[in-house]
Amino acid sequence: MSQREMVILANSIKNGAYCVAGKCTDNNEWVRPVSSNMGDALSYNQVLCNNPYGSFKVKPLQKVKVGFDKPVPQINQPENFLIDSSTWTQNFKINNYELTRLLDAPDSLWGEDSAISFNAIATKQINIPQSLYLVQVENLILSKSSDDKRRAKFTYNCISYDLPVTDPMFDSLIEEEAVLQGILCISLGEVFHGSCYKIVASIF
């Protein structure tokens, strides 16, 4: 198909695989690189990108050129694109303050609940025009339970949410008490027990 340059906004780990997403620099459209027609996540080798210093795993805020074979949209994840076999290359990065120009402004994060019935999506009771949002939130509170579950509580557009977090930097954000912008990358996940759960993929 072609190469597209994207700003990486999420690279989280789930079951040993990598879930990458970002926005194209030419039109701000979301893209989720996947490894199969069914939307499977990527392997470690597939998320490596080259820069003048070597080959490294992609990180949020980097601008990366990715080769794609074709779009492979799912009804719950319409932004999926199948990667080709070409090597990813890094082309500098953006600064944190530049995230504001990439923000989305939905009325809600696919409603007020923490998950959506996949059947409701499949029968078109609920339309999913996009499964990724970058949003500015308020009252952000991060927590980690005794059984190692990571959560983010926040308010968006006067709606309260309490969602799981897959950002691999979560522990360091809590330990260092980092000053956060309150910008979150939210993803609608794959089907699990009949539902698609909302996940905080990145915290800025």
GUMIFI-837754 format. One record per residue: x, y, z of N, C-alpha, C, O in turn. Coordinates in steps of 0.2 Angstrom, whole numbers, padded with zeros to 4 digits, always signed. Each point is the difference from the previous one (the first is absolute). Example, Ala and Ser with C-alpha at 12.3 -4.5 7.8 and 13.67 -1.06 7.14 Angstrom:
+0066-0028+0039-0004+0006+0000+0004+0006+0000+0005-0001+0003;-0007+0006-0007+0004+0006+0001-0004+0005+0003+0003+0006+0001;
This chain:
+0004-0006+0000-0004+0006+0000+0004+0006+0000+0002+0003-0005;+0001-0001+0011+0004+0006+0000+0003+0001+0007-0002-0003+0005;+0006+0008-0004+0003+0002+0006-0004+0006+0003-0001+0004-0004;+0000-0004+0010-0003+0006+0003+0004+0002+0007+0002-0004+0003;-0002+0010-0003+0004+0003+0007-0006+0001+0005-0005+0003-0001;+0006-0006+0007-0005+0001+0005+0004+0002+0007+0006-0002+0001;-0010+0006+0003+0003+0001+0006-0003-0005+0005-0006-0002+0000;+0011-0002+0003-0002-0005+0004-0003+0002+0007+0003+0005+0003;-0010-0007-0002-0003+0003+0006-0001-0006+0005-0003+0001+0006;+0004-0007-0008-0001-0006+0005+0005-0006-0002+0000-0001-0006;+0003-0002+0010+0003-0006-0001+0000-0004+0007+0005+0000+0003;-0010-0003-0002-0001-0004+0006+0000-0008-0001+0000-0002-0006;+0001-0001+0011+0002-0007+0000-0006-0004+0002-0003+0001+0006;+0001-0006-0010-0006-0005+0003+0002-0007-0002+0000-0001-0006;+0000-0003+0011+0001-0007-0002+0007-0001-0004+0000-0004-0004;+0005+0008+0006+0006-0001-0004+0000+0003-0007+0006+0000-0003;-0011+0003+0001+0000+0004-0007-0001+0007+0001-0002+0002+0006;+0003+0002-0011+0000+0007+0000-0005+0003-0003-0002-0001-0006;-0002+0006+0009-0006+0003-0003+0003+0007-0001+0000+0004+0004;+0001-0002-0011+0002+0006-0002-0005+0004-0003-0004-0003-0004;+0003+0010+0005-0004+0004-0004+0003+0007+0000+0004+0002+0004;-0007+0002-0009+0002+0007+0000-0004+0003-0006-0004-0002-0003;+0006+0009+0002-0003+0004-0005+0005+0002-0005+0006+0001+0001;-0009-0002-0008+0004+0002-0005+0002+0008+0000-0004+0004+0001;+0010-0003-0003+0002+0007+0000-0003+0005-0005+0000+0006+0000;-0002-0010-0006-0003+0004-0005-0007+0002+0000-0002+0005-0002;-0002-0009+0006-0007+0002+0001-0003-0001+0007-0006+0000+0001;+0010-0002+0004-0002-0001+0007-0005-0006+0000-0003-0001+0005;+0003-0004-0010-0004-0006+0001+0003-0005+0004+0006-0001+0000;-0010-0003+0004+0002-0005+0004+0002-0006-0004-0003-0002-0005;+0009-0001+0007+0002-0007-0003+0002-0005+0005+0003+0002+0005;-0006-0008-0005+0003-0005+0004+0003-0005-0004-0003-0004-0003;+0010+0003+0003+0003-0005-0003-0001-0007+0003+0000-0001+0006;-0002-0004-0010-0001-0006+0002+0004-0006-0004+0002+0002-0006;-0002-0008+0008+0004-0005-0003-0004-0005-0004+0003-0004-0003;-0010+0005+0003-0004-0005-0004-0006+0003-0002-0002+0006+0002;-0002-0009-0007-0006+0003-0002-0005+0000+0006-0005+0004-0001;+0006-0008+0006-0005+0000+0006+0002+0005+0005-0003+0000+0005;+0008+0004-0006+0002+0005+0005+0004-0002+0005+0000+0003+0006;+0004-0008-0007+0005-0002+0006+0005+0005+0001+0002+0004-0004;+0000-0004+0011+0005+0004+0002+0007-0001-0003+0001-0005-0004;+0004+0009+0005+0007-0001-0003+0005-0003+0005-0001+0000+0006;+0006-0004-0010+0005-0003+0004+0005+0006+0002+0000+0005-0003;+0005-0007+0007+0005+0004+0002+0004+0003-0006+0002+0006-0001;+0000-0011-0003+0004+0002-0006-0004+0005-0005+0003+0004-0003;-0009-0005+0003-0005+0004-0004+0000+0007+0002-0002+0005-0004;+0003-0003+0010+0000+0007+0003+0006+0003+0001+0001+0005+0003;+0005-0008-0006+0006+0003+0000+0001+0005-0006-0003-0001-0005;+0006+0007+0006+0001+0005-0005+0007+0002+0000+0004+0000+0005;-0001+0002-0011+0007+0002-0001+0000+0007+0001-0004+0004-0002;+0010-0002+0005+0002+0007+0000+0008+0000+0000+0003-0005+0000;+0000+0011+0000+0007+0000-0001+0004-0004+0005+0006-0001-0001;-0009+0000+0007+0004-0004+0005-0002-0007+0000+0003-0004+0004;-0007+0001-0008-0001-0007+0000-0008-0001-0001-0004+0004-0002;+0002-0010+0005-0007-0003-0001-0003+0000+0007+0003-0004+0005;-0008+0007-0004-0003+0001+0007-0008-0001+0000-0003+0001-0005;+0000-0003+0010-0007-0001+0001-0003+0007-0001+0002+0005+0003;-0008-0004-0007-0003+0007+0000-0003+0002+0006-0002-0004+0005;+0002+0011-0004-0002+0003+0006-0005+0005-0002+0000+0003-0005;-0005-0001+0010-0004+0005-0001+0003+0007-0001+0006+0001+0002;-0009+0003-0007+0003+0006-0002+0005+0000-0006+0001+0005-0003;+0001-0011+0002+0005+0000-0006-0004+0000-0007-0006-0002+0000;+0009+0005-0005-0003+0000-0006+0004-0006-0004+0006+0000-0001;-0010-0004-0001+0002-0007-0003-0003-0001-0007-0006+0001-0001;+0010-0003-0004-0002-0002-0007-0001-0007+0001+0004-0004+0001;-0011+0002-0003-0002-0007+0000-0002-0002-0006-0004+0004-0004;+0005-0010+0001-0002-0003-0006-0006-0004+0001-0001-0004+0004;-0004+0006-0008-0007-0004+0001-0001-0004-0007+0001+0003-0005;-0005-0008+0006-0002-0004-0005-0007+0001-0003-0001+0002-0006;-0003-0001+0011-0007+0001-0002-0004+0002+0007+0002-0002+0005;-0008+0005-0006-0004+0001+0006-0004-0006+0002-0002-0004-0005;+0001+0002+0011-0003-0006+0002-0005+0002+0006+0001-0003+0005;-0006+0007-0007-0004+0003+0006-0005-0006+0003-0002-0004-0004;+0001+0005+0010-0004-0004+0004-0006+0004+0002+0001+0006+0001;-0007-0009+0001-0006+0005+0001+0001+0003+0007-0003+0005+0001;+0008-0008+0003+0001+0004+0007+0007+0003-0001+0001+0004+0005;+0003-0005-0010+0006+0004-0001+0001+0002-0007+0004-0004-0003;-0007+0009+0001+0000+0001-0008+0007+0003-0002+0001+0001-0006;+0003+0001+0011+0007+0003-0002+0005-0005-0002+0006+0002-0001;-0007-0008+0001+0005-0005+0000+0003+0000-0007-0004+0000-0005;+0011+0000+0004+0003-0001-0006+0006-0006+0001+0003+0000+0005;-0003-0004-0010+0005-0006+0000+0006+0003-0002+0001+0003-0005;+0004-0004+0009+0007+0002-0002+0003-0005-0005-0002-0005-0001;+0007+0008-0003+0004-0004-0005+0006-0002+0004+0001+0001+0006;+0004-0003-0010+0006-0003+0003+0006+0005+0000+0006-0002+0002;-0007+0008-0004+0005+0005+0000+0002+0002+0007-0004+0000+0005;+0010+0003-0004+0002+0002+0006-0002+0007+0002-0001+0005-0004;-0001-0004+0010-0003+0007+0003+0006+0004+0001+0005-0002+0002;-0006+0009-0004+0005+0004+0001-0002+0006+0004-0006+0003-0001;+0010+0000+0006-0002+0005+0004+0002+0007-0003+0005+0000-0003;-0009+0005+0003+0001+0006-0003-0001+0006+0006-0005+0003+0000;+0009-0003+0004+0000+0005+0006-0006-0002+0004-0003-0006+0001;+0000+0011+0003-0006-0001+0005-0003+0007+0001+0003+0005-0002;-0009-0005+0005-0003+0006+0002+0001+0001+0007+0002-0005+0004;-0003+0011-0002+0000+0002+0007-0007-0001+0004-0005+0000-0004;+0005-0001+0010-0006-0001+0004-0005+0006-0001-0006-0002-0001;+0009+0008+0000-0005+0005-0001-0004+0000-0006-0005+0003-0001;+0008-0006-0004-0003-0001-0007-0006-0005+0000-0003+0000-0005;+0002-0004+0010-0005-0004+0001-0007+0003-0001-0005-0003-0003;+0004+0009+0005-0006+0004+0000-0003+0000-0007-0006+0000-0001;+0010+0001-0004-0002+0000-0007-0003-0006-0003-0003-0001-0005;+0004-0005+0009-0002-0006-0002-0006-0003+0004-0002-0005-0002;-0001+0009+0006-0005-0002+0004-0007-0001-0004-0001+0003-0005;-0002-0008+0008-0007-0001-0003-0005+0003+0005+0002+0002+0005;-0008-0001-0008-0005+0003+0005-0007-0003-0001-0005+0003-0002;+0005-0010+0004-0007-0003+0000-0004+0002+0005+0002+0003+0005;-0009-0004-0006-0005+0002+0006+0002-0005+0006-0001+0003+0006;+0002-0009-0007+0002-0005+0005+0005-0005-0003+0001+0000-0006;+0001-0004+0011+0005-0006-0002-0004-0006-0001-0001-0004+0004;-0003+0004-0010-0005-0005-0002-0005-0001+0006-0001-0006+0002;-0002+0011+0000-0005-0001+0006+0004+0001+0007+0005+0002+0000;-0009-0004+0005+0002+0001+0006+0002-0006+0004+0004+0001+0005;-0005-0007-0008+0003-0006+0004+0007-0002-0002+0003+0004-0004;-0001-0009+0007+0007-0002-0001+0001-0005-0006+0006-0001-0002;-0011-0001-0001+0000-0005-0005-0006+0001-0004-0005+0003+0002;+0005-0006-0009-0005+0000-0004-0001-0007-0002+0004-0004-0002;-0011+0002+0001-0001-0007-0002+0002+0000-0008-0002+0004-0004;+0005-0009+0003+0002-0002-0007-0006-0001-0005+0000+0002-0005;-0005-0005+0008-0006-0001-0004-0003+0006-0002-0003+0001-0005;+0003+0004+0010-0003+0006-0002+0004+0004-0005-0003+0003-0004;+0009-0004+0003+0004+0003-0005-0001-0004-0007-0002+0003-0005;+0001-0010+0006-0001-0004-0006-0006+0001-0003-0001-0001-0006;-0004+0002+0010-0007+0001-0003-0002+0008-0001-0005+0001-0001;+0011+0003+0001-0001+0007-0001-0004+0004+0004-0003+0005-0001;+0001-0008+0007-0003+0004+0005+0004+0006+0003-0002+0005+0002;+0009-0007-0002+0005+0005+0001+0005+0001-0006+0002-0005-0002;-0001+0011+0000+0005+0001-0005+0007+0002+0003+0000+0005+0004;+0005-0008-0007+0007+0002+0002+0003+0003-0005+0004-0004-0004;-0004+0010+0003+0004+0004-0006+0007-0001+0001+0004+0001-0004;-0002-0001+0011+0007-0001+0001+0001-0003+0007-0004+0001+0005;+0009-0005-0004+0001-0003+0006+0006+0002+0004+0003-0003+0005;+0000+0009-0007+0005+0003+0004-0001+0008+0001-0003+0003-0005;+0004-0001+0011+0000+0007+0001+0006+0003+0004+0002-0004+0004;+0000+0010-0005+0005+0003+0004-0004+0006+0003-0002+0005-0004;+0001-0005+0010-0004+0005+0004+0003+0003+0006+0004-0003+0003;-0006+0009-0002+0002+0004+0006-0005-0001+0005-0006+0001-0001;+0008-0004+0007-0005-0002+0005+0002+0005+0006+0005+0003+0001;-0010-0004+0004+0001+0004+0007+0000-0005+0005-0003-0006+0000;+0005+0008+0006+0000-0004+0006+0003-0007-0001-0003-0005+0003;+0009+0005-0006+0003-0007-0001+0003-0002+0006+0004+0003+0003;-0006-0010-0001+0003-0003+0006+0003-0007-0003-0004-0004-0002;+0010+0003+0003+0003-0007-0001+0000-0004+0006+0002+0002+0005;-0003-0009-0005+0000-0004+0005+0002-0007-0002-0001-0002-0005;+0004-0001+0010+0003-0007-0001-0003-0004+0006+0002+0001+0006;-0005-0007-0007-0003-0004+0005+0005-0005+0003+0005-0001-0003;-0007-0002+0008+0004-0005+0003+0001-0006-0005+0005-0004+0001;-0010+0003-0005+0001-0006-0005+0003+0003-0007-0001-0004-0005;+0004+0009+0006+0004+0003-0006-0004+0003-0006+0002+0000-0005;-0008+0001+0006-0005+0003-0005+0001+0008+0000+0000+0003+0005;+0002-0001-0011+0001+0007-0001-0006+0004-0003-0003-0002-0005;+0001+0007+0008-0006+0004-0001+0001+0007-0001+0004+0003+0003;-0009+0000-0007+0000+0008-0001-0007+0002+0001-0004-0002-0003;+0003+0006+0008-0006+0003+0001+0000+0008-0002+0005+0003+0001;-0010-0001-0005+0000+0007-0003-0007+0002-0002-0004-0004+0000;+0004+0010-0002-0006+0003-0002+0001+0003-0007+0005+0003-0001;-0010-0005-0004+0001+0003-0006-0007+0002-0002-0005-0004+0000;+0004+0010-0002-0006+0003-0002-0005-0001+0005-0006-0002-0002;+0007+0003+0008-0004-0001+0006-0002-0007+0001-0005-0001+0004;+0008-0004-0007-0001-0007+0001+0005-0003+0004+0006+0001-0002;-0007-0005+0007+0005-0003+0004+0002-0007-0003-0005-0004-0001;+0011+0002+0001+0002-0006-0003+0005-0003+0005+0004+0003+0004;-0003-0010-0004+0005-0004+0004+0002-0005-0004-0004-0005-0001;+0010+0005-0002+0002-0004-0006+0006-0004+0002+0005+0003+0003;-0004-0009-0006+0007-0003+0001+0005+0004-0004-0001+0003-0005;+0008-0004+0007+0005+0003-0004+0005-0005-0002+0002-0005+0004;+0000+0006-0010+0005-0005-0003+0007+0004-0002+0004-0003-0003;-0004+0009+0005+0006+0004-0001+0006-0003+0003+0000+0000+0006;+0005-0002-0009+0006-0003+0003+0004+0004+0005+0004-0002+0004;-0005+0009-0005+0003+0005+0005-0004+0001+0006+0002+0004+0004;-0007-0007-0003-0005+0001+0006+0004+0000+0006-0001+0005+0004;+0005-0010-0002+0003-0001+0006+0004+0006+0002+0001+0003+0005;+0003-0001-0010+0005+0006+0001-0004+0006+0001+0003+0005+0003;-0008-0004-0007-0004+0006+0001-0003+0001+0007+0000+0006+0003;-0002-0011+0000-0002+0000+0007+0006+0001+0005+0000+0004+0005;+0005-0008-0006+0006+0000+0005+0003+0007+0000+0002+0002+0005;-0001+0001-0011+0003+0006-0001-0005+0006+0001+0003+0006+0000;-0009-0007+0001-0005+0005+0001+0001+0005-0005+0000+0006+0001;+0000-0008-0007+0001+0004-0006-0006+0005-0001-0005-0001+0001;+0007+0007-0004-0005+0005-0001-0003-0002-0007+0004+0000-0005;-0010-0001+0005-0003-0002-0006-0005+0005-0003-0002+0005+0003;+0002-0005-0010-0005+0005-0004-0007-0002+0001-0004+0004-0002;+0003-0010+0004-0007-0002+0000-0003-0002-0007-0006+0000-0002;+0011-0002-0003-0002-0002-0006+0001-0008-0001+0005-0003+0002;-0011+0000-0004+0000-0007+0000-0001-0003-0007-0004+0003-0004;+0007-0008+0002-0002-0004-0006-0004-0006+0002+0002-0004+0004;-0008+0005-0006-0005-0006+0002-0002-0004-0006-0001+0002-0006;+0001-0009+0007-0001-0004-0005-0006-0005+0001-0001-0002+0006;-0003+0001-0011-0005-0005+0001+0003-0007-0002+0002-0001-0005;-0002-0004+0010+0004-0006-0001-0004-0005-0004-0005+0001-0002;+0009-0007+0001-0003-0005-0004-0006-0004+0005+0000+0002+0005;-0003-0006-0008-0006-0003+0003+0003-0005+0006+0004-0004-0002;-0007+0005+0007+0002-0005+0006-0007-0001+0004-0003+0004+0003;+0001-0011-0003-0006-0002+0003-0006+0004-0002-0004+0002+0004;+0004+0000-0011-0006+0003-0003+0000+0007+0001-0005+0003-0003;+0010+0000+0005+0000+0008+0001+0007+0002-0002+0005-0003-0001;-0005+0010-0001+0006+0003-0002+0001+0005+0005-0004+0005+0001;+0010-0005+0003+0001+0004+0006+0004+0006-0002+0004+0000-0005;-0005+0005+0008+0004+0007-0001+0006-0001+0004+0000-0001+0006;+0006+0003-0009+0006-0001+0003+0004+0007+0000+0000+0003-0006;+0003-0001+0011+0005+0006+0000+0007-0003-0003+0003-0004+0004;-0001+0005-0010+0006-0002-0003+0006+0004+0001+0005-0003+0001;-0006+0009+0000+0006+0005+0002-0003+0006+0004-0005+0002+0000;+0010+0000+0004-0001+0005+0005+0005+0006-0001+0006-0002+0000;-0008+0008-0002+0005+0005-0001-0001+0006+0005+0003+0005+0000;
